[in-house]
Amino acid sequence: MKKLVIVLGLAVTGLTACNNFEKGEGDMLYKVHTDKAGETIQEGDFIAFKAIEKTEGDSVLYSSYDYDRPSLMIKEKSVFKGDLFAALGLLSEGDSATFKINIDSMVQKMGRPMPSDTTKKYLVYTIKIDKVIPKGKLNDSLFRGKIDEYLKAEMDLAKSSEAKKVKAYVASKSLKPTVSASGLNYVISNQGSGAKANVGDTVMVNYTGMFLSGKVFDTSLAEVAKKAGTFNPQRPYEPLKLPAGMNSSIPGFEEGLLLLSKGAKATLIIPSNLAYGEQGNQGIPPFTPLIFELEMVNIIPAKAALAPPPPPVPAKK
């Protein structure tokens, strides 16, 4: 295939500078930004790639850059003409391109939920292929071994670069955090009043959890969830209530709670060894540092929490 070579890197502004798309199969439109030599991706190949999914109105629906990890996939047979699998089949390792894929076909034939904020025809995907492991004639054991080798290298890179990423985040935000003996970085922006929470106290805290990219993955605040595009009308948005220092959460979060008085506000920068470590957890990749914005709403001392209820008042005769 003859590709248009436009070396622009992966800056989103650069990728949208030119509006000249070529016609692909079915309803697909595409524009190649970087064309490297190599075999195009075949069915059954393993792919690691960076991707941004947007509506034509530029609302970002997904970005692998938020998680600082590539997306991973085994290329499958196309479900319909001009689908995302067909788009990937136009690329080789090192290539980058933007594709427009028919929304209705994705909803009807692949079960993709219809975006709520678009009446346009296409979803727009900006993709850069980081790694391709061809299946070719490899047996399943050898193929899986090559994939495992790649994943281990990616894990080692994430582990070795974590401290550097935290340092860069702190510098980019002009923060001057206190670093505890455990390695927790924290900044208390409002000291609050009264005593700090003690182990066993019941605390009520508003929180917002983010990746270093600023992507919100959880929050107790409805307005934050709506702004971040994570709002779930089925869940209550209210302060989290939990016993402090009793292993009810990740270690860095627990440590942060014990630093705060009622009314205090703080930013916690939690290294992965105080969060989800090398295993990760439900959308949080391994060796991922986390940011938490906290506000201590209330502290109920342990003795008060355990005190028996007052005796009933006798009814007047």
C-alpha positions, 0 to 999 in steps of 0.5 A: 500500500502506498502511504502518505508520509507525514512525520508529525510525532504524536502531538494531537495538535499536529495530528489534526493539522491536515484534514485530507483523509483517504478512502479505505474499505467500507466507510473507513477514512484514514490519514497516515502520519508516520510510515515505517518500513516493515510488514503490515499487521496480520490476523493473529499478530500481537500488537502494543499500541497507543490510542486516542478515541474521540468523537468528531466533535473532539470529545475524548472517550479514551486515551491510553496516554492517561494510563502511561501504558500501551493498549494490547491486542491480538489482531482478529478477523474483521467484523465488518468492512472498514472496522478497527481491525481492518484499520490496524491491518494497514499499519506496521510497527512504528507507524502512526495514523488517524482513522474514522470508523463508522459509529453505527456499524460499531454499535450494531455489529460490535456492541460498542455503546453509542456515545452520548455527545455525538450525532456524527457518523464517525468515531476518530482513532489516532493510533501509534504502533509501538510493537508487533509480534508476528504470529506467523508459523510460531506455535502457541508456546513460542508465541506466548513466550515472545509476548511474555518477554515483551510484557516483562520488559515493559514491566521493568521499564515501568518499575525503573522509571516510576521515581523519575515520573513522580519527580517530574510531576512534582516539578510540573505542578511546582509542589514542595511536598513533605516526604514521609519515611515510607516514601509518601509525598504529601502537601497539606493546603489547609491544616484544618482544626483540632486533633488529627485522626488516630488509629481506630477513629472513624473518618469521613473524607471526600476524595478524588483519585487520579493518575499522574496524567490528571485522569480521574479514576474515582471520586466521591464528588458528583461534580468532579465525576461529571466533569471527568466523564466518570459520573455514575447515576447508580452510585451515591456521591458522598464522603467515604466513611472508614476506620482510620489506620485499620487497613481498609484502603491502600497503605498510602491512603491510610497514612494520609488520613492520619496526617489530617485534622477535621477540615484539612485538605491535602494532596497525596502522591502515592508511589506504587509500593504504597498503592497497588504495586506490581499487580495493579488493580481494576484498570490501574496498571502495575507500578503506577503512582497515584494522586489523591486530593483529600478533604477531611469532612469529619473525625469521630473518635474511637471512644465516641464511636464505640460508646453505648447508646444512652438509656431510653427516657421513661415516658411521662405518666 
